[in-house]
Amino acid sequence: MTNRWAAWLHKHEPQRFNMASKQGWDAFAQSAPRPPLELLSRENLLRMPEEEVEDYNEARMVWNANPPAVKTTQLNSAFSIMDQAMASNRRDGDRLRGSVVIDAAPALGKTTIATRFAREFHRKTLRRHGPRTADGHQRLPVAFIPLDAGVTLKGLNQKILSFYGHPGANRATTARLAALAVDCVRSCETQLVVIDDLHFIDFKHRNGREVSNHLKGLANEMPATFIYVGVRLNEKRFFDEGLLGDDAVYAQTSRRATRVPVAPFTMTTTAGARAWTHLLASLEDHLLLLENQPGMLIDQAKELYRRTQGHIGSLTNLIDRASYLAITSGVESITPEIVSTVRIDNAAETSSRTA
């Protein structure tokens, strides 16, 4: 007979969303939070059969590894800028819309910011207008398009068509692919297009220049706002490289694009330290450990900052692994000893050794 923890796992196991397809994106956008998991005592666990304990611990690991998105200062600031940029999305279809560029170093939550903003927009649009367009097509308020290294103009169009499940993605000619992509966006009344991993485009290469120009062309033809997400795009001269000599093709990018910077947390100011503490408190409240101690993360704020340099991606990885070690070791709390045992990404480890 299946115990309740195994049943919880079966219903709420990690979800493998393929957000590069309309089915996967819609599943992500419409997904509900997991129901709360009961926190038992050590005495309860001692009375449970071994297999039940194993399933309960696995359920806790799934829960601990999936905290809700914390409304950090960075997320709130990014949402504010994107909300302003989206004001242009209310223009008639014959008018150009500006684009948004979420630009930062790795592991600062860029894609999380983009997908959470897009998910809210997706839900609100479906609530207001329903799942079908006036012409009977499926309404897809958002398209999420992740890029690959060395993406070409043809490859970009194929990715857009693959998102919509269009049968012509691998059969149409290069010239026809672009027209089909525009038709998909218009037919499904897509209003927001998220292009992730833009840094994979080499804007100094011919293919990269073609893709850049094509993106601007799509923005002209598609009645949608584009959100671009990438690593250190400002340093790569994505915005202003067009102002230099033969690269003048980029001039429009700087005028049309609004940059959304995402900074790491800091402990050098009172406001920064307060924001870091708020983040740790929110993550701490989510954890299910038998010996949860109030302040177990907050009391280690400086050490956690030293280990992660304020990068939220490194921090969440550290807490995931510390929670795992806390459960499997029987310590059931994130102690300084547990934190010192955790190994995370190479960049964070290398930087922490010189801090």
C-alpha positions in Angstrom: 0.0 0.0 0.0 1.4 3.4 -1.0 2.1 5.7 2.0 1.0 9.3 1.9 4.6 10.6 1.4 5.0 8.4 -1.7 1.6 9.6 -2.9 2.7 13.3 -2.4 5.9 12.6 -4.3 4.0 11.0 -7.1 1.7 14.1 -7.5 4.3 16.8 -6.8 7.7 15.4 -8.1 10.0 17.8 -9.8 8.3 19.1 -13.0 10.4 19.0 -16.2 8.9 21.8 -18.1 10.0 22.1 -21.7 9.4 25.9 -21.9 10.7 26.0 -25.5 7.3 24.5 -26.6 3.8 26.0 -26.2 2.7 23.0 -24.2 5.6 23.2 -21.8 5.4 26.9 -21.5 1.6 26.8 -20.8 2.1 24.0 -18.2 4.7 26.2 -16.5 2.6 29.3 -16.6 -0.5 27.6 -15.3 1.2 25.4 -12.7 0.0 25.8 -9.1 2.2 25.9 -6.0 2.8 22.6 -4.3 0.6 22.0 -1.3 2.3 22.5 2.1 4.2 19.4 3.4 3.8 18.6 7.1 6.8 19.0 9.3 7.1 16.0 11.6 9.1 15.5 14.8 12.0 13.1 15.4 9.6 11.1 17.6 7.2 10.7 14.7 10.0 9.6 12.4 11.2 7.0 14.8 7.8 5.3 14.8 7.5 5.2 11.0 8.6 2.2 8.9 12.0 2.7 7.1 10.5 3.1 3.6 8.1 5.7 4.9 10.9 7.7 6.4 12.8 7.4 3.1 9.8 8.7 1.1 9.2 11.5 3.7 12.8 12.7 3.4 12.7 12.6 -0.3 9.5 14.7 -0.3 11.2 17.2 2.0 14.2 17.4 -0.4 11.8 18.2 -3.3 10.1 20.8 -1.1 13.3 22.4 0.1 14.7 22.6 -3.4 11.7 24.5 -4.8 11.1 27.7 -2.8 8.8 30.3 -4.3 10.4 33.2 -6.1 11.4 35.8 -3.4 10.4 39.3 -4.3 13.9 40.7 -3.9 14.9 44.3 -4.5 16.4 43.2 -7.9 13.2 41.5 -8.9 11.0 44.4 -7.9 13.2 46.9 -9.7 13.3 44.7 -12.9 9.5 44.3 -12.8 9.1 48.1 -12.5 11.2 48.8 -15.5 9.5 46.0 -17.6 6.1 47.3 -16.6 7.0 50.7 -17.9 8.3 49.2 -21.1 5.2 47.2 -21.5 3.1 50.4 -21.6 4.1 50.5 -25.3 2.6 47.0 -25.7 -0.8 48.8 -25.7 -0.1 50.5 -29.0 -2.0 49.6 -32.1 -0.3 46.9 -34.3 1.0 49.4 -36.8 3.2 51.1 -34.2 6.6 50.0 -33.0 7.2 48.8 -29.5 10.4 49.1 -27.5 12.2 46.0 -26.3 13.6 45.0 -22.9 17.1 43.6 -22.3 17.8 41.8 -19.0 21.5 42.1 -18.8 23.8 40.9 -16.0 26.6 38.5 -14.9 25.8 34.8 -14.6 23.8 33.3 -11.6 21.9 36.5 -10.8 18.4 35.3 -11.6 18.0 36.9 -15.1 15.9 34.0 -16.6 13.9 33.7 -13.4 13.0 37.4 -13.6 12.0 37.1 -17.2 9.9 33.9 -16.8 8.1 35.1 -13.7 7.2 38.4 -15.4 6.1 36.5 -18.5 4.1 34.0 -16.5 2.1 36.8 -14.7 1.4 38.4 -18.1 0.4 35.1 -19.6 -2.1 34.4 -16.8 -3.6 37.9 -16.8 -4.1 37.9 -20.5 -5.8 34.5 -20.6 -8.1 35.6 -17.7 -9.1 38.7 -19.6 -9.4 37.4 -23.1 -9.9 33.6 -22.8 -8.0 30.7 -24.4 -9.2 31.3 -28.0 -8.7 34.2 -30.3 -11.7 35.7 -32.3 -10.6 33.6 -35.2 -10.6 30.4 -33.2 -6.8 30.0 -32.8 -5.2 29.0 -29.5 -4.3 32.2 -27.6 -0.6 32.2 -26.6 0.2 35.5 -24.9 3.8 34.6 -24.4 6.5 32.8 -26.5 9.7 31.6 -24.8 12.6 31.1 -27.2 15.9 29.9 -25.8 18.9 30.2 -28.1 21.8 27.8 -28.8 25.4 28.6 -29.3 26.1 29.8 -32.8 22.4 30.2 -33.7 21.8 31.2 -37.3 19.0 33.2 -38.9 17.4 30.0 -40.1 17.9 28.3 -36.7 16.2 31.3 -34.9 13.1 31.0 -37.2 13.0 27.3 -36.7 13.1 27.7 -32.9 10.1 30.1 -33.0 8.1 27.7 -35.2 9.1 24.8 -33.0 7.7 26.6 -30.0 4.3 26.9 -31.8 4.5 23.3 -33.0 4.3 24.4 -36.6 4.9 21.5 -39.1 6.9 23.7 -41.4 9.7 24.2 -38.9 12.0 21.7 -40.6 10.6 21.7 -44.1 10.1 25.3 -45.2 12.8 27.4 -47.0 14.7 30.0 -45.1 12.7 32.9 -46.6 9.4 31.1 -45.9 10.4 30.4 -42.3 10.3 34.1 -41.3 6.9 34.6 -42.8 5.5 31.6 -41.0 7.0 32.8 -37.6 5.3 36.2 -38.0 2.0 34.4 -38.9 2.2 32.2 -35.8 2.7 35.3 -33.5 -0.2 37.1 -35.2 -2.5 34.2 -35.3 -2.0 33.3 -31.6 -2.0 36.9 -30.6 1.3 36.6 -28.9 2.1 39.9 -27.2 5.4 39.0 -25.4 8.4 37.2 -26.9 11.2 36.2 -24.5 14.5 35.4 -26.2 16.8 33.7 -23.7 20.6 33.3 -23.8 21.1 36.1 -26.2 24.8 36.1 -25.4 25.1 33.0 -27.6 24.9 35.3 -30.6 28.3 36.6 -31.7 27.4 40.0 -33.0 30.8 40.5 -34.7 30.3 37.4 -36.9 28.3 37.5 -40.1 25.7 35.0 -38.8 25.4 37.0 -35.6 24.9 40.3 -37.5 22.2 38.6 -39.6 20.4 37.3 -36.5 20.6 40.8 -34.9 19.1 42.4 -38.0 16.5 39.7 -38.3 15.4 40.3 -34.6 14.9 43.9 -35.4 12.9 43.0 -38.5 10.7 40.6 -36.5 10.1 43.4 -33.9 8.9 45.6 -36.8 6.5 42.9 -38.1 5.3 41.2 -34.9 2.8 43.2 -32.7 4.7 42.0 -29.6 7.2 43.3 -27.1 10.5 41.5 -27.0 12.4 40.6 -23.8 16.0 39.7 -24.4 18.0 37.9 -21.7 21.8 37.5 -21.7 25.1 37.7 -19.9 27.1 40.9 -19.9 25.5 42.2 -23.1 26.5 45.8 -22.3 30.1 44.7 -22.1 29.7 42.9 -25.5 28.6 46.3 -26.9 25.2 44.9 -27.8 23.6 48.3 -27.4 25.9 50.8 -28.9 28.2 48.8 -31.2 26.1 50.1 -34.1 27.4 53.6 -33.5 30.9 52.6 -34.7 31.9 52.7 -38.3 30.7 49.7 -40.4 28.7 48.5 -37.4 26.1 51.3 -37.8 23.4 48.6 -38.2 23.2 48.5 -34.5 22.2 52.1 -33.9 18.5 51.2 -33.7 19.1 48.7 -30.9 20.4 51.4 -28.5 17.4 53.6 -29.2 14.7 50.9 -29.0 16.0 48.7 -26.2 15.6 49.4 -22.4 18.4 47.8 -20.3 17.3 46.1 -17.1 20.5 45.6 -15.0 20.5 42.9 -12.3 23.1 43.4 -9.6 24.4 40.9 -7.0 23.5 41.5 -3.4 25.8 43.6 -1.3 26.7 43.8 2.4 28.6 47.1 2.1 25.5 49.3 2.8 22.8 49.1 5.4 20.1 48.8 2.8 22.1 46.0 1.0 22.6 44.1 4.2 18.9 44.4 5.1 17.9 43.1 1.6 20.3 40.1 2.0 18.9 39.3 5.4 15.4 39.5 4.1 16.3 37.0 1.3 17.8 34.6 3.8 14.8 34.9 6.1 12.4 34.1 3.3 14.4 31.1 2.2 14.8 29.9 5.8 11.0 30.1 6.4 10.5 27.7 3.5 12.8 24.9 4.7 11.5 21.8 6.3 14.1 20.5 8.7 13.4 18.7 12.0 15.7 21.0 13.9 14.8 24.3 12.2 16.3 27.0 14.4 15.1 30.6 13.9 17.9 32.6 12.4 19.9 29.5 11.2 20.6 31.3 7.9 20.4 34.9 9.1 23.0 34.2 11.8 25.4 33.0 9.0 24.6 36.0 6.7 28.2 37.1 6.4 29.6 33.6 5.8 26.9 32.9 3.2 27.7 36.1 1.5 31.4 35.3 1.5 30.7 31.9 0.0 28.4 33.2 -2.8 29.4 36.8 -3.3 25.7 37.8 -3.3 24.8 35.7 -6.4 21.4 34.3 -5.8 22.0 31.3 -8.1 25.0 30.3 -6.0 23.1 30.9 -2.8 20.1 28.7 -3.8 22.5 25.9 -4.8 24.3 26.2 -1.5 21.0 26.0 0.5 19.7 23.1 -1.6 22.9 21.1 -0.9 23.1 22.1 2.7 19.4 21.0 3.2 20.3 17.6 1.6 23.3 17.2 3.9 21.3 18.2 6.9 18.7 15.5 6.2 21.0 12.7 5.2 23.4 13.3 8.1 20.7 13.5 10.6 21.8 16.9 11.8 18.5 18.4 10.5 19.6 22.0 10.7 21.9 24.2 8.5 24.7 24.7 10.9 28.1 26.4 10.2 29.6 22.9 10.0 27.1 21.9 7.3 27.7 25.1 5.3 31.5 24.5 5.4 30.9 21.0 4.0 28.9 22.2 0.9 30.7 22.6 -2.4 29.0 24.8 -5.0 29.9 26.3 -8.4 33.5 26.9 -9.3 33.2 30.7 -9.7 31.8 31.0 -6.2 34.3 28.6 -4.6 37.3 30.4 -6.3 36.1 33.9 -5.3 35.4 32.8 -1.7 38.9 31.6 -1.3 40.2 35.1 -2.1 37.6 37.0 0.0 
